[in-house]
Amino acid sequence: MKDLHWFKKEFSALISDYRVECKNFKNGDFGDLDRLEFEREDTSGYVDFWSSGWLNIHFINCNNFNDLINVLLSPGETTEKDKAFEKLRRILGQ
């Protein structure tokens, strides 16, 4: 299962030059929320993992405020989640 711990392990090398902060929120709209925020001068974003299986990825270019990726995916959208993580991996790897 993809969760905050999985993300840290899989993406740690790609976000090593970012300021990283983890946050946790209880009883949100989709259950408990684990959020990892990552930021540097030119780009910033966050990944939200809800206990109910919802996923949100938002990543922006800070120079022009364009969304590089912005998706909210339901628990059953497994293929779309994999594609979103691959897109984020490609963006971070540039």
Secondary structure as GFF3:
##gff-version 3
##sequence-region A 1 94
A	DSSP	alpha_helix	4	11	.	.	.	ID=ss1
A	DSSP	beta_strand	19	28	.	.	.	ID=ss2
A	DSSP	beta_strand	31	39	.	.	.	ID=ss3
A	DSSP	beta_strand	43	50	.	.	.	ID=ss4
A	DSSP	beta_strand	55	61	.	.	.	ID=ss5
A	DSSP	beta_strand	67	73	.	.	.	ID=ss6
A	DSSP	alpha_helix	78	92	.	.	.	ID=ss7
###
